Every structure is written in structure tokens, then in C-alpha cells.
């Protein structure tokens, strides 16, 4: 790969990293590969801005949060640095800044292994830079997870001058898994991005995914259902129980959303999930019954591609010790969710492959 900083001065990056041999590269250039988000009109986004606007102002406000974004490449550089511009950063009392705003890194070595987090400074306002040292110069396959609740307008990778930069191995030749839901789907409150349940599952299955979690703003809107129905996906997973304002709202939208997606995708495996919670209140039990009704109606109509995981099953490992605030999972809670859902996805995808 060429050194773009030498070709065009517009690629020069101002840095305070003390490395005389460092060279920065725009991640939108090959051979870097980006998954889960795409770059458009000055930002990385999870879905088109016009679609987001058509759904709600809340979804529009969050559609450029980079949950589920991943950067992948190979290099033999003894260090990797990031330099990012971030026009919006999320700071919350119950959410680690490294999760909402940071990037973390994995290397592939008989599966992806966590290396370290590019931890943002506490006073971050419009971006930051950070470096992780390896020491050796063997070729490594790198995955860097984007922040869960912040916006990224520019991203550059800093490597030792002259280092190899190659394309990564591809994910399995399976269409992405699409997840739709609430702040929990978006990743709140994982301590770092790689610990959201979708990212855990992607590492386990080596299958790409798209995160359509919208904190406080997933309400089963028709416009969102129509958009999702047109995505090229292997499995659809949805849970917006927490964002439905009432049991009645959930009842009025849950099966409707499913039918909009099913009408376009008659053979698509669809997984219904209720809010991840082990001990349920009376109202939460009513909500679960609404979701069960969608599932049971589909089964009674002969639909063989629907599945249901309830909240107690999702939180079976963590029980009541798996949340930050009674709602948003800790890393332990997300691991519990990833285990239950991941086991089911293994069965679904293996079955699909055996039929094809």
C-alpha cells in the first residue's frame, strides 16, 4: 500500500505521538476494510441519513453513532496508533467512557484475542489519539472496534513507516446478522466496544453483523421495518421491549413489524427477544406475553423460521448481577446474552448451510 501522506498533503495528520517513523493512513483507503458502518457525507453511519430522518428525530440523532463498526487489516508494524475526529462524544455517569467513546483492538490468532483499548482522555471533546505497542514485527490481523455511542468523522491509523499493510481475511461467506433494538442493542453499558453482545457473537461465529440499536428510540416504526426488510441478511434479531412506551404500544407494533419484514423475506430466520432481565415484574411478564403471541401466531401459521429467547434465558448466567442499573448490562450481562443467543445462532446458521 502507498503512503498517502507522501502523495497528498491533505492526508498529513497533526500528531503529538512521539514517533519519528510514524505514518498515518486514512481508513477509507484500501486495503483497510470497514464493517458495520459506512462513510458518507463526512461521517461514518449505520444507515442512510434520509431513512433515519423518516423514522424519527431520535433515530436521526443516533444513526451516526458507530455501534457495531469494525476496522480490519493486516500489518507487521510494531505499534498501531489511532487519530480520530469526533464531532459528538457521549459521556454518561453509568457508562464507561472507554465503551461509549473509545476504540478497542483484537488480533486474530486461532480466534480473535483482545489486546488493549485505545482509552480516550476524560476531557475528550472533539477526538483524540492513542497508541498501542506490540514490540515484535510479525504480521498480525487486526480488528478495531468503533465506539458504541459516539460519532466519528475522520479516522487515521498510524504505523511504522515501511510496514506491510494488507487486506484482512474475510468473514464467513454468510450474509450479515442484523440486530434491531434499544440502548442494550446499541451496546449500553459495555466497558469497551468489543464487549457488546453482538461483537462477542461475531468473534465466536466469524459472521459479519449490522447493529441497529437506537438508545431510547427503537419503537417498531413502519419506516424502520420497511428499511430492514430490504437488507440482505442471514438472520434478523429484534428486541425493542425497553423502548416501547407501554404494553399497548408493544402489542400494536410488534407483530406488525414482524409481518412487514416477513412479507419481503419469507424464509429469513427471525429471532424474537424480550428485554434481558432474569426476574420479571408483572408488567414485564405482560410484555413477554405480547412477544410470545407474535411468535405463537407465526408458528400456528406454519412459519418454521421463527425463534424466541426470553429475558430470563438471556440473563441465565448473570441473573440479577448482570446490569449496571437494573437495565443496562455489564460485560458479564452481555456475555450471558451472547452465550444464549450465540448458541441458537450456531444451530440456525448450521441448519441453513446444510440446506443450501
C-alpha positions, 0 to 999 in steps of 0.5 A: 500500500502507498503512503498517502501522506507522501502523495497528498498533503491533505492526508498529513495528520497533526500528531503529538505521538512521539514517533519519528517513523510514524505514518498515518493512513486514512481508513477509507483507503484500501486495503483497510476494510470497514464493517458495520458502518459506512462513510458518507457525507463526512461521517461514518453511519449505520444507515442512510441519513434520509431513512433515519430522518423518516423514522424519527428525530431520535433515530436521526440523532443516533444513526451516526453513532458507530455501534457495531463498526469494525476496522480490519487489516493486516500489518507487521508494524510494531505499534498501531496508533489511532487519530480520530475526529469526533464531532459528538462524544457521549459521556454518561455517569453509568457508562464507561467512557472507554465503551461509549467513546473509545476504540478497542483492538483484537488480533486474530490468532486461532480466534480473535484475542483482545489486546488493549483499548485505545482509552480516550482522555476524560476531557475528550471533546472533539477526538483524540489519539492513542497508541498501542505497542506490540514490540515484535514485527510479525504480521498480525490481523487486526480488528478495531472496534468503533465506539458504541455511542459516539460519532466519528468523522475522520479516522487515521491509523498510524504505523511504522513507516515501511510496514506491510499493510494488507487486506484482512481475511474475510468473514464467513461467506454468510450474509450479515446478522442484523440486530434491531433494538434499544440502548442494550442493542446499541451496546449500553453499558459495555466497558469497551466496544468489543464487549457488546453482545453482538461483537462477542457473537461475531468473534465466536461465529466469524459472521459479519453483523449490522447493529441497529440499536437506537438508545431510547428510540427503537419503537417498531416504526413502519419506516424502520421495518420497511428499511430492514426488510430490504437488507440482505441478511442471514438472520434478523434479531429484534428486541425493542421491549425497553423502548416501547412506551407501554404494553399497548404500544408493544402489542400494536407494533410488534407483530406488525413489524414482524409481518412487514419484514416477513412479507419481503423475506419469507424464509429469513430466520427471525429471532424474537427477544424480550428485554434481558432481565432474569426476574420479571415484574408483572408488567414485564411478564405482560410484555413477554406475553405480547412477544410470545403471541407474535411468535405463537401466531407465526408458528400456528401459521406454519412459519418454521423460521421463527425463534424466541429467547426470553429475558430470563434465558438471556440473563441465565448466567448473570441473573440479577448481577448482570446490569449496571442499573437494573437495565443496562448490562455489564460485560458479564450481562452481555456475555450471558446474552451472547452465550444464549443467543450465540448458541441458537445462532450456531444451530440456525446458521448450521441448519441453513448451510446444510440446506443450501 
